[in-house]
Amino acid sequence: PKSWQPNEIVPVVFIANSVFLSVQDSQLEAFAGNVVNKVLSLARDFSSSIPEVQLDCDWTPRTRDRYFRFLKTVSQKLESKQMEVSATVRLHQFRDRHLTGIPPVHRGVLMAYQTGSPKEPESDNSILELALVKGYVAGVEPYPLHLDIALPLFSWAVQFDRNGRFVRLLQGVTSAELDQTQTYSRRADRVYQARDDTMLRGKRVMAGDFIELE
C-alpha cells in the first residue's frame, strides 16, 4: 500500500489463467469465498496486520470478464475486514488494455520482470530486458488505475548444452564461484563454458556446456 508500514504483510494469491477457463459463473461466489477464507486462516499465524490482499493472474481477453467478477466478489468479502484488493498487471495487459480491460481493484502492480524465456539462448537477460519493457510502455497513455511497479531482486544461472539447448536453471551460482576454478572458461561477460564434466549445485554439467548468469 502507499502507506505501507514495516509491520504489515500483503499476501499474494497466484491463480493460473486456466482456472478461469474452467470455473463456471455459478461457482465464482464459492471460489472467491474459499480464497478469502484461506487467506484469513493463514493470516491468523501472523502478528502483523494485513491491510491488503493481492491477486496475481495472467488473465486474457477470453477470461477477463470472469476474472473481473471474481475480483469484485473478493473485494466485497474483504470489505468488512477493512482489507483492500490489488491485482498484478503484466506488460501485455498494460499495453493491450483495450483487449484485456482494467481490473476493478483499488490499485495494480506492474510486473516489470521475467520479460523473456530463459530457454532461449538468444535472450540477453530473460529476467529483465529494459529495451523490451520500454517497447511495452513507451508512448502509451497513462494507465487509468494507480500502478506500483515490481522489479526483480533475484538472479539465476541458465545451463545450456554445447548445442545451445536449454538444460536447467541453477540457483545461487555467482561469477566469483565460476572464476575461482579452472573448470570453467569465461566466454563473455556473463557466459562460461565447462572444460570438463563436473557438478554444479548438485547438478551434472558436461564438458562444453554453457552457464549463463542472469
C-alpha positions as CSV (number, residue, x, y, z in Angstrom):
1,P,0.0,0.0,0.0
2,K,1.0,3.6,-0.4
3,S,1.3,4.0,3.4
4,W,2.9,0.6,3.9
5,Q,4.3,0.0,7.4
6,P,7.1,-2.5,8.3
7,N,4.7,-4.5,10.5
8,E,2.3,-5.0,7.6
9,I,2.1,-8.1,5.3
10,V,0.4,-8.2,1.9
11,P,-0.5,-11.8,0.9
12,V,-0.3,-12.6,-2.8
13,V,-2.5,-15.3,-4.2
14,F,-1.5,-16.7,-7.6
15,I,-4.2,-18.2,-9.7
16,A,-3.5,-19.8,-13.1
17,N,-5.4,-18.3,-16.0
18,S,-6.6,-21.8,-16.9
19,V,-8.7,-21.8,-13.8
20,F,-11.0,-19.1,-15.2
21,L,-11.4,-21.1,-18.4
22,S,-12.9,-24.0,-16.5
23,V,-14.7,-22.5,-13.5
24,Q,-18.4,-21.7,-14.1
25,D,-20.0,-18.4,-13.4
26,S,-22.2,-20.1,-10.8
27,Q,-19.0,-21.3,-9.0
28,L,-17.4,-17.8,-8.7
29,E,-19.1,-16.9,-5.4
30,A,-17.9,-20.1,-3.7
31,F,-14.5,-19.9,-5.3
32,A,-14.0,-16.4,-4.0
33,G,-15.2,-17.4,-0.6
34,N,-12.7,-20.3,-0.5
35,V,-9.8,-18.0,-1.4
36,V,-10.8,-15.4,1.2
37,N,-11.2,-18.0,3.9
38,K,-7.8,-19.5,3.1
39,V,-6.1,-16.1,3.3
40,L,-7.8,-15.2,6.6
41,S,-6.9,-18.6,8.0
42,L,-3.3,-18.2,7.1
43,A,-3.3,-14.6,8.4
44,R,-4.0,-15.9,11.9
45,D,-0.4,-17.2,12.0
46,F,1.0,-13.7,11.7
47,S,1.1,-11.0,14.3
48,S,1.4,-8.4,11.5
49,S,-1.6,-6.6,10.2
50,I,-2.9,-7.3,6.7
51,P,-4.3,-4.2,5.0
52,E,-4.5,-5.7,1.5
53,V,-4.7,-8.9,-0.5
54,Q,-3.1,-9.1,-3.9
55,L,-4.4,-11.3,-6.7
56,D,-2.0,-12.5,-9.3
57,C,-3.3,-13.9,-12.6
58,D,-2.2,-13.6,-16.2
59,W,-5.7,-13.1,-17.5
60,T,-6.5,-12.8,-21.2
61,P,-9.4,-11.3,-23.2
62,R,-11.1,-14.7,-23.0
63,T,-11.0,-14.9,-19.2
64,R,-11.3,-11.1,-18.5
65,D,-15.0,-10.9,-17.6
66,R,-14.9,-14.0,-15.3
67,Y,-11.7,-12.9,-13.6
68,F,-13.0,-9.4,-13.0
69,R,-16.2,-10.7,-11.5
70,F,-14.1,-12.8,-9.2
71,L,-12.1,-9.7,-8.2
72,K,-15.3,-7.8,-7.4
73,T,-16.6,-10.7,-5.3
74,V,-13.3,-11.0,-3.3
75,S,-13.3,-7.2,-2.7
76,Q,-16.9,-7.4,-1.4
77,K,-16.0,-10.2,1.0
78,L,-12.9,-8.4,2.3
79,E,-14.6,-5.0,2.8
80,S,-15.9,-5.9,6.2
81,K,-12.4,-6.9,7.2
82,Q,-11.1,-3.5,6.1
83,M,-8.8,-5.1,3.6
84,E,-8.3,-3.8,0.1
85,V,-7.7,-5.8,-3.1
86,S,-5.0,-5.2,-5.6
87,A,-4.0,-7.0,-8.8
88,T,-0.9,-7.7,-10.8
89,V,-0.7,-6.3,-14.3
90,R,1.5,-7.9,-16.9
91,L,3.3,-5.8,-19.6
92,H,1.0,-7.1,-22.3
93,Q,-2.1,-6.2,-20.2
94,F,-0.7,-2.7,-19.7
95,R,-0.2,-2.2,-23.4
96,D,-3.3,-4.1,-24.7
97,R,-5.7,-2.7,-22.2
98,H,-8.4,-2.2,-24.9
99,L,-8.5,-6.0,-25.1
100,T,-7.7,-7.1,-21.5
101,G,-9.5,-4.4,-19.7
102,I,-8.7,-2.7,-16.4
103,P,-9.1,-4.8,-13.3
104,P,-11.7,-3.5,-10.8
105,V,-9.4,-3.1,-7.8
106,H,-8.0,-0.1,-5.9
107,R,-4.5,-0.4,-7.4
108,G,-2.4,-2.5,-9.6
109,V,1.2,-3.7,-9.6
110,L,3.1,-3.7,-13.0
111,M,5.2,-6.8,-13.3
112,A,8.4,-5.5,-14.9
113,Y,10.4,-8.7,-14.9
114,Q,10.5,-12.2,-16.4
115,T,10.5,-10.4,-19.8
116,G,11.9,-13.3,-21.7
117,S,12.3,-17.0,-21.7
118,P,15.4,-18.5,-20.1
119,K,15.2,-21.4,-22.5
120,E,16.2,-19.1,-25.4
121,P,20.0,-18.7,-25.7
122,E,19.4,-15.5,-27.8
123,S,17.8,-13.8,-24.8
124,D,20.1,-11.2,-23.4
125,N,18.6,-11.4,-19.9
126,S,15.3,-13.2,-19.5
127,I,14.8,-11.7,-16.0
128,L,14.8,-8.1,-17.2
129,E,15.4,-6.7,-20.7
130,L,14.9,-3.0,-20.4
131,A,14.6,-2.5,-24.1
132,L,11.7,-4.9,-24.2
133,V,10.0,-3.2,-21.2
134,K,10.3,0.2,-22.9
135,G,8.7,-1.3,-26.0
136,Y,5.6,-2.0,-24.0
137,V,5.3,1.2,-22.1
138,A,6.8,4.0,-24.3
139,G,4.3,6.3,-25.9
140,V,1.3,4.6,-24.1
141,E,-1.4,6.6,-22.4
142,P,-1.3,6.6,-18.6
143,Y,-3.0,3.6,-17.1
144,P,-6.4,4.5,-15.6
145,L,-5.5,2.8,-12.3
146,H,-2.8,3.6,-9.8
147,L,0.2,1.4,-10.6
148,D,3.1,0.5,-8.4
149,I,6.0,-1.4,-10.2
150,A,7.5,-4.7,-9.3
151,L,11.2,-5.1,-10.2
152,P,13.3,-8.3,-9.9
153,L,15.6,-8.8,-6.9
154,F,16.8,-12.3,-7.8
155,S,19.3,-14.0,-10.1
156,W,19.9,-17.4,-11.5
157,A,22.2,-19.3,-13.9
158,V,20.9,-20.9,-17.1
159,Q,22.6,-24.1,-18.2
160,F,22.7,-24.9,-22.0
161,D,24.4,-27.9,-23.6
162,R,27.1,-27.4,-26.2
163,N,24.5,-27.1,-29.0
164,G,22.6,-24.3,-27.2
165,R,19.7,-26.4,-25.9
166,F,18.3,-25.5,-22.6
167,V,19.1,-27.9,-19.8
168,R,18.0,-26.3,-16.5
169,L,18.0,-23.3,-14.1
170,L,20.6,-23.2,-11.3
171,Q,20.0,-21.2,-8.2
172,G,22.8,-19.4,-6.2
173,V,25.6,-19.5,-8.8
174,T,27.9,-16.5,-8.9
175,S,30.6,-15.3,-11.2
176,A,33.1,-15.4,-8.3
177,E,32.3,-19.1,-7.8
178,L,33.0,-19.9,-11.5
179,D,36.1,-17.6,-11.8
180,Q,37.9,-19.3,-8.9
181,T,38.0,-22.7,-10.6
182,Q,39.8,-23.9,-13.7
183,T,36.8,-26.0,-14.7
184,Y,35.1,-23.1,-16.5
185,S,36.4,-20.6,-19.0
186,R,34.7,-17.2,-19.4
187,R,33.3,-16.8,-23.0
188,A,31.6,-13.5,-22.5
189,D,30.7,-11.0,-19.7
190,R,28.2,-13.4,-18.1
191,V,28.8,-16.6,-20.0
192,Y,31.0,-19.5,-19.0
193,Q,31.8,-22.8,-20.7
194,A,32.7,-26.1,-18.9
195,R,36.1,-27.5,-19.8
196,D,35.4,-30.9,-18.2
197,D,32.5,-32.9,-16.9
198,T,31.7,-31.6,-13.4
199,M,28.9,-31.0,-10.8
200,L,27.4,-27.6,-10.1
201,R,25.0,-27.1,-7.2
202,G,24.4,-30.8,-7.2
203,K,23.6,-31.0,-11.0
204,R,25.6,-32.6,-13.7
205,V,27.4,-30.3,-16.1
206,M,29.0,-31.8,-19.2
207,A,32.2,-30.6,-20.9
208,G,31.1,-28.0,-23.5
209,D,28.0,-26.9,-21.6
210,F,27.4,-23.2,-21.2
211,I,26.5,-21.5,-17.9
212,E,24.9,-18.0,-18.4
213,L,24.4,-15.8,-15.4
214,E,21.3,-13.6,-15.3
